Amino acid sequence: MGFKNLAAYANADNLGQCWLTGFRKTVASAATTTNAWIDYSYFAGSPVANFYASAPAVAARVESDKGIRLPTVSPKTQHLSKLNVMTANTASAVNARQRLVLCDYLLYYPFIDTDAVGEEQFMQNTVDDPLIPSIPRYTSGLVIAVGQSAASTVGTFTFNYTNQDGVAGKISQAHSTFVIAGGGQVVSANGVGASYNPYLLLAAGDTGVQSIQSVTFTGAGGGLMALVIVKPLFNGYVTQECRAALGAADEFRTVIDAAGAPQIKDGAVLNFFAEGTQGSLASSQLVGFLETVWN
C-alpha cells in the first residue's frame, strides 16, 4: 500500500519508516565525450564496479551488490524521498556539471562484438530458470548501450526485441556507435556521433523492451558493448561542483522535483548514468546519499 496523503508521507521519518544510504563513484581516467553519457555503475567505488562480466550474449540480471544498498520492506511499498549529490572534477571548475538519471538496472547482454558486420548475433534469454521471466520487477524497460572496451570507429546496428506487450520480432531503429577511449561510456549516437542518445530508439509506437533476441551490425564499431535494460526512476541536473572543500550539494526532494515519489521495488539494483554537459567526466567523482520512506 502507498501513502494515503502527504501527511502520512511526511510522518514516515518520525515513525522510523525510512532508510538513508550513501554512495561514491569515481570515473576512470579515460576521456569521455561532452554531451555523451556514461554509466556510473561501471566505475569503481561504492557500490562496487559493475563490468557486465558474464557469459557473452547471455542475458543476466545485475547482481544486488552492484546497486546502492536498500532494505526489503514488503508487504509495504518503498519510495524515493530525497537525493543529495556532490560532484568534483580536477580538470575544470564546471566539468562535473551533468544530467543525472537514477535507474533500476534489470537485465543485460554482455560482450556484443561491434565488429561482426553482417552477422546476426543471437542472444540467449534463459535466466536462472526457464520458468522465471527474464526481466525482474517490471514488465519492460528501456535499453542503453554501454561500451565494454575502447572503440576505434563509428558503427551502425539494429536489434531484434520483444516489446512491452510481449510482441516478438520487433526491429529497433538504426543506431550509431562512436569512438570512445574506454569502457563505461554509453555508445549510442545519431548519425556519426554529433547527437547522443541515453536510450536506444525502438520501432514506432513501442515504449519498452521485455527481452532482446539478436543484434546486427552493418558498420563496424571497433569494440565491445553490452545492451542493458533499465527502468528510469528519477533525473535531475547537477548544477554545482564542490572543490577544495568549498561548494554545495544539489538536493532533490522527489515530491517537489519529480511531482511524486517514485516507487522503489524490493530487490531493486539502483545506480546512475549521466550526461557530462560541460566537458569530460574523466576522473570525476559523484558522492552523495539517498533517502527512502515506506508505508
N, C-alpha and C positions, 0 to 999 in steps of 0.2 A: 504494500500500500504506500502511496506517495503522501505528500503533505497536504493537509486539508486547506490550509491557508498560510499567509505569510507569518502569522503569529507562531504557528507550530514550527515553521522553518526557523524563525529567529530563536525559538526556545531550545532548539536541538543542542546548542553548545552548553546551555545551563543544565541540561539533562544528561550530559556526558555522551550524547549520541553524535560523536564527531571523531574525526581522525586527522592528524596533522603529520605529514611526512615530507622529507626533503629529497633533493636530487642535485647532482652536479655532473655535468658532461663537458669534456674538453675535446674540441675538434682537432683532428690530425693536422700536421704541418703542411700537407699538400694544398696548393692554392685552390680555392673554389671560385666559381664564376658569379659575378654580380648579377642579381635578379634571378639566378637559378636557385634551386632548392637543395638542401642537404637533409640527410636522415640522422638525427641525433642519436638514435638507438644504436647506430653502427659504431659509435666512438666510445672511448674509454671513460670511466668514471663510475658514478652510482646513479642508476643501475649499471651493471657490467655491460661491456660491449656485446652487441648482437651482430655477428658477422654473417648470419644466414648460412652457417656452415653445416649443411646436412647433405643427403644424397642428391646429386644433380637431377633437376627436373621432377623431383618427387615432392608433392605437397606436404608441408609440415606446419604444425602450429608453433607460434612463437612461444618459447618457454617462459614461465612465470617470472623467473629470476631476471629476465631481460626487461622487465617493466618496473615502474615505480611501485613500491610496496603498498598494498592495500589490505584492509580487513575483509572478511566474509561476513555479511550481515543478514543473509537470508533467514527467515522469510521477509524481512524488512527490505526497503529499497534505499540504495545509497545514491547520493547526488553530489556533484562537484559544486562546492560552495565558493572557494576563493583560490586564486593562483597569484603568487608573488614570484617575480623573476628578476634577476640581476645578470647583466652581461658585461664582459670585458674583452678587449682585443688590443694586443700590443702594437698593431700596425697603425692604428688611427683612433682618434677620439670619437669617431662616429661609425666605424666599420661594423660594430656589433649590433647596430640597429637592424631590426629584422621583423618580418611577419612570422608568427609562431603558431603552429597548429598542434593541439593535443589530440592524439588518436588512441583508440584501442587497436592494437596490432593483432590481426586474426590468423592469417594464413599466408604462406609464401612458397614460391617455386624458385629454387636457387640455381646458380651456375648455368644460366642460359647463355649459349655461345652466340655472341653478336656477329661473328664472322661466318656462320653457317648459312651462307647465301643460297636461297632456292631450296633449302631443306626444311621440311615441316618438322619442328622439334616437338614431340608429343610429351605431354605432362602426365604423370601418374597421380591419381586423386584418392587412392585408398589411404586414409589417415587412421592409424592405430587399429581400427576395426571397421570392416566394410558396412556394419550395421549402424555406425555412428556418422551423422552428417559431417562432411569435411569442414565446413565453416562453423566455428563456435560462436555462441552468444547472440548472433544476428542471422537474419535470413540472407543478407547480402551486404556488400561493402564496395568501396571504391578502390581503384588499383593505382599504385605508384611503382615506377621502375627505378630500382636502386643499383648503381654501379658497384660491382664487387672487385674491380681492378681498375687500373688506369685504362683509358680508351684513346685510341690514336686517330680515329676518323669519324665522320658523320655517317651513321647507319639509318636504315629505314625498316620498319617492321609493322606487322599487324598481329593480333592474337585472336584465337577462336575461343569462345567462352559460353557459359550458361548464364542467362541474365537473371534479374531479380525475381522473375515469375517462374523460373525453372525451365525456360525455353532454351534448349541447347542449339549449337551450331551458329551462334551469332558471331559476326566478324567485326572487330573494332575498326575505328578509323585508322588511317596510316599515321605512324609516329616516327619522328626522327630522334636519334640519339645525338650526342655531341661530344667533342673532345674533352676529357677530364684528366686531372693529374693524379687521382687516386680514388679508392673506393669510398662509399658512403654518400656519394652525390646522386641526387635524383636526376636521371639522364634523359628525360622526355622533353622534346622541344618541337616547336613548329618550324617547318622549312629547314634551314641549315643551322638553326640554333640562335636565332635572334629573339625568339619569344619562348619562354619556358613554362611548362605545364606542371602543376603539382599532381594532377590526376590524369590518367590516360583517358582518352576520349572514346566513348562507346558508340554503337550503332544508334541512329536516330531513334529517340523515344525511350531508350533504356536508361535506367537510373542507378543500376548496381550490378554486381557480379557475384554469383554463388561459387563458381569454380572456373578454372582455365584449362582448356583441353590441349591447346597447342600454340606455338609461336613460330612465325615465319619471317625471316629477314630477306628483303630484296636488295638491300645495300649493306655492305659490311661495316660494323661498328668498331672493330678492333679491340674487343674486351669481353668481359663477362658481366651479367646483370642478374638480379633477382626481381621477379614480379611479386609484389606484396599487396594483399588485400587488407584494407584498414577501414575503421569506422571513425570518421572525424567527430570530435565531441565539442571542441572549443577552439576559436582562433582569435588572436589579438596582435596588435603591433607593439613591439618593444621599442620605445622611442628614446630611452635614455641609456647611458652606459656608466658603470662605476669604474673609476680609475684612481689608483694610488689612495685607496680608502675614501675617496670622495665620490659623490654621485648619489643617485637614488634608485630604489627599486620601482618597477612597474607593478601595480596591484590591480587585479581584475576581480570583481565580485560578479559572479555569473548571473544573479538575479537582475542586476542592472546591465551588465555588459553583454549578456547573451540572451536577454529577455526571457530568462528562466534557467534554472539549474539543470544541466543535462544529467541524465541518469548514468551511473557507472555500474555495470553489471558484475556480479560475482565472477571472479576468475579473470577480470579484465587485465590486459597487459598494456599499461599506459606508457607512452613515450611521445617524443616530439619530432616533427620535421619543420624546417624553417626556410624562408627565402631571405637571403642576405641582400638588402636593398641598397647598401651604401658601399659595398666593396667585398673583398674576400673575407670569409669567416675562418680562414686557416688559423689554427692555434687559439681561437677564441674560446671563452668559457660561458656556459649557461648554468647558473646556480639559482636555486630557489626552493620554495615549498608549495604544496597544495593542501587544501583542507577539504574534506568531505563531511557530509552530515547525512543522517538517515532517520527514518521514522517508520 
